[in-house]
Each structure stands twice: as structure tokens, then as C-alpha cells.
Amino acid sequence: MELLATEGHWLAVAFAVLMGLSILLYVILDGYDLGVGMLMARADDEQKDRMIASIGPFWDANETWLVLSVGLLLVAFPAAHGVILSELYLPATLMLMALILRGVSFDFRAKARSQHKQRWDRTFFIGSLLAALTQGYMLGLYIMGFESSSSATVFALLVAVSLAAGYCLMGATWLVMKTEGELQQRAVRWARISLWLTALGIVSISLVTPLVNERIFSKWFSMPEIILLAPIPLLTGLLVLALDRLLAGMPYRHDRFYRWPFWLAGGMFALCFQGLAYSFYPYVVPEQMTIYGAAASPESLWIIFIGALLVLPCIIGYTIFAYRVFSGKAQELNYY
């Protein structure tokens, strides 16, 4: 029994890490194509085609990480899955509807007559915006411990807007990397605006999270934790400043440093995610259920773990292969 308990503990941690990694990869990878979808509202028809071409080979596969993270939550932490989805039923349903709208409009715009194409472009924008807002709203409610109050709702709405701005930042830096000319210059302007809106959201979440939870406050502001954890907010602030200065000088001659904005923005998201993960560990449902209490039996976790070891290399390998094949600047959009 003691051996099973030990196995159950490290398996629970392993699945929490896998689930967290899946969520982070989804936020960065699908975040940029959601951002591109929202930024299409600011582009002309020719630029919209180039923007679609920049995400065309990737956007569908990027959503695999969302499916994987929800799947891991269901099979590895079934008790937590029931609680979380019960609390987030409405926004999760709206998010799924938004993702369906995106998929339908992405394919239909390719076949639609010219007079109907703008309608599907608007639908793609609406689906992207709604998906981003609902994801941010769910994150805000999660941070507030699913509290039912007006202050929790206001905070969740703030996080929703901030995450949408963060996705626009990822989308704009992706366009800086994948496009040229006027569209790239416009993407630089979009990125600078989105950057400071995102920074405002990061500061708001960083201040509110420890204030509404005494346990999290003590984890961050006790000694020696406050010293050991200081690099996370400091590095995040430095990345914000470095990204702003880099964007201010763009475009550089010979398109130098064109990949750097995207990587710096991704680094910001990774640091913020690391801070949230530290804050809530070991809870999978804030202040209600730990990863150890919510985990399935060790026997079940072993079976799932072996399956994950077989599936993950396939997903990672396909992702790397796709990004290598379609690296470089986006070309003119053609449908055959």
C-alpha cells in the first residue's frame, strides 16, 4: 500500500506537469492564431489573405494541445474535471461554439463567392474574439476560486480582456515573423499596443491573486521565498521592456531579429504561467482539491501514463515537422 501511495504521488505530479505543459503550449501556439483572427478586423482584404496564409498550416493542429490538456484532466484527475467543468459550464460551452465558428469560417471563406467572403472573415474574427474572451474569463474565475460575487465577475472580465490582448500580442509578433512590407509594419504597431495592455493584465493578476488568497500570499512573500522567486517578476518586466524597445526599432535592415518578438512574447507567457503554477500547487481546484486527492488510482494512472508516452512523441514530432516544413515568410494565398 505504501508503494502504491508513493507511485500515486509521483504519477499525480507527472500528470500535473504534462497537463500544465499542454496548457502552456496551447496558449502560445493557438494563442497566436487566435490573435491573428482578432487582428483581421484591422486589415484590408489582401492583408487578410496573407494573414490567413501565415496560420493556415498550423492553426488546426495547435488546438490539439487543448484537447490533450482537457483529456489529461479527465482521465488523470476525474474528480477535479467534474468540479471545474461544472463551475465553468457556460463559458466552456461558448468557447467550444467559438472554436467551431472559427473552423467553419476558415474553410468556407476559401469557397465562398467574393460578396460572401467578408461575412466569413467577420465570423472568423468573432469566433477568435469569443474564444479568447471566454478562456480569459475562465482563468479569472479559476484564480478567484470560483467565487460567486460581483468582484469575482469584474476580475474575470478584466482577465478576459487582458488575455485577449495577450493573444493579439502573440498574433502580431507572429505576423512580424511571417510577413513583410506594409503588413509587417502594421503588425509592429499592433504588437506595441497589445504589449502594454497585456502588461497591465499581468500586473493586475499578480496583485490580485495573493490578495484574495492568504496561502498564495504567504508562498510569495515569506522568507526566503520572496528572494528566490524575485527573478520571475523581474525577468517578466525585463522582457516587456526589451520587447517594446525591439519593436520600436523595427523593421531592421535585411529583416534582422524578425523572430525575436515572437520568442520574447512566448517567454513572457511562460514566466507568467510558471508563477501561476507555483501559486496554486498542489491544488488542481483552488483551495478545494489537491492533485493527490483528485488523482485516479495508481493502476489507472500507470495505464494512462504509458499511453501518454506513446502519444506525446507523435504530437511533438508532427508539430516540429510542420513548423520546419512551413518555416519562412507566408506566401500568397492560393486554393487549389
HUJO-V813981 format. One record per residue. N is the residue number from 0. PSI is psi in degrees with one decimal (* if undefined). NEAR is the number of other C-alpha atoms within 10 Angstrom. Layout:
n | psi | near
N | PSI | NEAR
N | PSI | NEAR
This chain:
n | psi | near
0 | -40.5 | 6
1 | -37.8 | 7
2 | -42.2 | 9
3 | -39.4 | 11
4 | -41.9 | 13
5 | -44.6 | 12
6 | -42.5 | 17
7 | -36.7 | 22
8 | -48.9 | 16
9 | -29.4 | 13
10 | -38.4 | 23
11 | -42.8 | 24
12 | -42.5 | 17
13 | -43.0 | 14
14 | -33.3 | 23
15 | -40.2 | 24
16 | -44.6 | 13
17 | -42.0 | 19
18 | -42.1 | 21
19 | -41.5 | 18
20 | -39.8 | 16
21 | -42.3 | 20
22 | -43.7 | 19
23 | -44.9 | 22
24 | -36.6 | 21
25 | -46.3 | 21
26 | -40.8 | 26
27 | -47.6 | 23
28 | -52.9 | 22
29 | -21.1 | 26
30 | -40.3 | 28
31 | -35.1 | 27
32 | -25.4 | 28
33 | -39.4 | 29
34 | -42.2 | 27
35 | -40.7 | 29
36 | -40.7 | 28
37 | -36.0 | 25
38 | -15.3 | 22
39 | -23.0 | 20
40 | -18.5 | 15
41 | 7.5 | 12
42 | 159.8 | 14
43 | 177.7 | 10
44 | -44.5 | 14
45 | -40.8 | 11
46 | -34.1 | 17
47 | -41.2 | 21
48 | -41.6 | 19
49 | -36.1 | 22
50 | -41.6 | 27
51 | -40.1 | 20
52 | -31.0 | 19
53 | -27.0 | 26
54 | -7.2 | 23
55 | -46.3 | 16
56 | -9.2 | 14
57 | -30.6 | 17
58 | -39.8 | 19
59 | -43.6 | 13
60 | -29.8 | 17
61 | -31.7 | 21
62 | -11.4 | 17
63 | -35.1 | 16
64 | -30.1 | 22
65 | -45.3 | 19
66 | -42.1 | 14
67 | -44.1 | 20
68 | -42.6 | 21
69 | -38.3 | 15
70 | -42.3 | 15
71 | -39.5 | 22
72 | -41.5 | 24
73 | -48.1 | 16
74 | -30.6 | 16
75 | -31.9 | 27
76 | 64.1 | 25
77 | -36.2 | 15
78 | -42.0 | 18
79 | -36.8 | 22
80 | -44.7 | 19
81 | -42.4 | 12
82 | -48.2 | 14
83 | -47.2 | 17
84 | -27.6 | 13
85 | -40.8 | 11
86 | -29.2 | 16
87 | 24.9 | 17
88 | -49.6 | 13
89 | -52.6 | 12
90 | -32.0 | 19
91 | -38.1 | 18
92 | -43.3 | 13
93 | -37.7 | 17
94 | -43.6 | 22
95 | -40.8 | 15
96 | -40.0 | 15
97 | -41.2 | 23
98 | -35.4 | 22
99 | -43.0 | 15
100 | -42.5 | 20
101 | -47.2 | 27
102 | -44.1 | 17
103 | -47.4 | 15
104 | -34.4 | 21
105 | -43.2 | 19
106 | -38.1 | 12
107 | -31.1 | 16
108 | -24.4 | 19
109 | -26.1 | 16
110 | -11.4 | 11
111 | 152.1 | 14
112 | 158.9 | 10
113 | -36.1 | 10
114 | -15.7 | 7
115 | -9.3 | 12
116 | -40.6 | 17
117 | -32.8 | 15
118 | -43.5 | 15
119 | -30.1 | 20
120 | -41.5 | 23
121 | -39.0 | 17
122 | -39.9 | 21
123 | -40.9 | 29
124 | -46.5 | 24
125 | -44.0 | 19
126 | -41.5 | 27
127 | -45.5 | 28
128 | -45.5 | 25
129 | -40.5 | 25
130 | -43.9 | 27
131 | -44.9 | 29
132 | -42.1 | 25
133 | -36.9 | 27
134 | -42.9 | 21
135 | -39.2 | 23
136 | -41.7 | 26
137 | -39.1 | 24
138 | -42.9 | 20
139 | -43.6 | 24
140 | -37.9 | 22
141 | -46.1 | 19
142 | -37.8 | 25
143 | 7.0 | 21
144 | 29.7 | 17
145 | 31.9 | 19
146 | 137.9 | 13
147 | 90.3 | 10
148 | 162.9 | 9
149 | -36.3 | 9
150 | -38.2 | 11
151 | -38.7 | 19
152 | -43.2 | 17
153 | -43.9 | 14
154 | -41.3 | 19
155 | -37.8 | 26
156 | -37.7 | 20
157 | -44.3 | 20
158 | -37.1 | 28
159 | -48.0 | 25
160 | -39.7 | 21
161 | -41.6 | 26
162 | -38.1 | 27
163 | -40.0 | 28
164 | -38.6 | 27
165 | -39.8 | 32
166 | -37.4 | 33
167 | -37.5 | 31
168 | -46.7 | 32
169 | -42.5 | 32
170 | -41.5 | 32
171 | -42.2 | 32
172 | -30.5 | 33
173 | -42.3 | 29
174 | -34.9 | 33
175 | -38.8 | 31
176 | -33.2 | 24
177 | -7.4 | 22
178 | 176.4 | 23
179 | 171.4 | 19
180 | -142.8 | 9
181 | -40.9 | 10
182 | -39.7 | 20
183 | -40.5 | 22
184 | -40.6 | 17
185 | -36.6 | 16
186 | -35.8 | 27
187 | -43.8 | 25
188 | -42.8 | 16
189 | -39.6 | 20
190 | -41.0 | 29
191 | -40.3 | 21
192 | -47.4 | 16
193 | -32.8 | 22
194 | -46.1 | 25
195 | -28.3 | 18
196 | -39.6 | 19
197 | -42.8 | 25
198 | -39.1 | 18
199 | -41.8 | 16
200 | -41.0 | 20
201 | -44.7 | 21
202 | -43.2 | 12
203 | -47.0 | 15
204 | -40.5 | 21
205 | -32.0 | 15
206 | -41.9 | 12
207 | -41.7 | 14
208 | -51.5 | 18
209 | -25.2 | 18
210 | -29.3 | 12
211 | -1.5 | 14
212 | 111.6 | 17
213 | -35.4 | 10
214 | -45.1 | 13
215 | -38.1 | 17
216 | -45.4 | 16
217 | -31.4 | 14
218 | -30.3 | 17
219 | -33.3 | 19
220 | 19.5 | 14
221 | 163.0 | 10
222 | 137.9 | 10
223 | 10.1 | 10
224 | -39.6 | 12
225 | -31.1 | 13
226 | -43.0 | 11
227 | -31.4 | 10
228 | -8.1 | 15
229 | -33.9 | 12
230 | -26.6 | 12
231 | -56.6 | 14
232 | -33.2 | 17
233 | -45.3 | 11
234 | -37.7 | 14
235 | -45.3 | 21
236 | -40.0 | 16
237 | -38.3 | 12
238 | -38.9 | 19
239 | -48.6 | 21
240 | -42.0 | 14
241 | -40.5 | 14
242 | -40.7 | 22
243 | -43.9 | 18
244 | -37.6 | 12
245 | -44.2 | 19
246 | -32.7 | 23
247 | -28.3 | 12
248 | 2.0 | 9
249 | 154.4 | 17
250 | 141.7 | 18
251 | 159.7 | 11
252 | 139.8 | 7
253 | 20.3 | 7
254 | 39.5 | 12
255 | 152.9 | 10
256 | 17.0 | 15
257 | -19.5 | 23
258 | -22.0 | 15
259 | -41.9 | 17
260 | -41.3 | 26
261 | -42.5 | 23
262 | -36.8 | 17
263 | -41.5 | 19
264 | -41.8 | 24
265 | -37.0 | 24
266 | -38.0 | 17
267 | -47.0 | 25
268 | -40.6 | 22
269 | -41.3 | 18
270 | -41.1 | 17
271 | -40.5 | 18
272 | -39.2 | 17
273 | -41.5 | 14
274 | -43.1 | 16
275 | -42.1 | 16
276 | -43.2 | 16
277 | -39.6 | 14
278 | -41.4 | 21
279 | -16.0 | 19
280 | 136.8 | 16
281 | 17.8 | 17
282 | 135.7 | 18
283 | -29.3 | 23
284 | 116.4 | 21
285 | 121.3 | 18
286 | 13.4 | 13
287 | -42.5 | 12
288 | 124.5 | 17
289 | 166.9 | 18
290 | -27.1 | 22
291 | -40.2 | 20
292 | -27.2 | 17
293 | -11.3 | 20
294 | 150.6 | 27
295 | 176.7 | 21
296 | 152.1 | 17
297 | -36.8 | 20
298 | -44.3 | 12
299 | -40.4 | 13
300 | -36.1 | 21
301 | -45.4 | 16
302 | -44.9 | 10
303 | -37.4 | 18
304 | -43.0 | 18
305 | -42.5 | 10
306 | -40.6 | 11
307 | -37.4 | 16
308 | -26.1 | 10
309 | -36.2 | 11
310 | -42.5 | 12
311 | -45.5 | 14
312 | -33.1 | 11
313 | -45.0 | 12
314 | -45.8 | 15
315 | -43.5 | 12
316 | -43.4 | 10
317 | -41.7 | 13
318 | -47.2 | 15
319 | -43.3 | 11
320 | -45.6 | 12
321 | -42.6 | 14
322 | -28.3 | 12
323 | -43.3 | 10
324 | -41.4 | 9
325 | 30.4 | 14
326 | 168.5 | 12
327 | -174.7 | 12
328 | 146.9 | 15
329 | 137.9 | 19
330 | 176.9 | 14
331 | 138.0 | 13
332 | 122.5 | 15
333 | 143.4 | 9
334 | 129.3 | 5
335 | * | 3
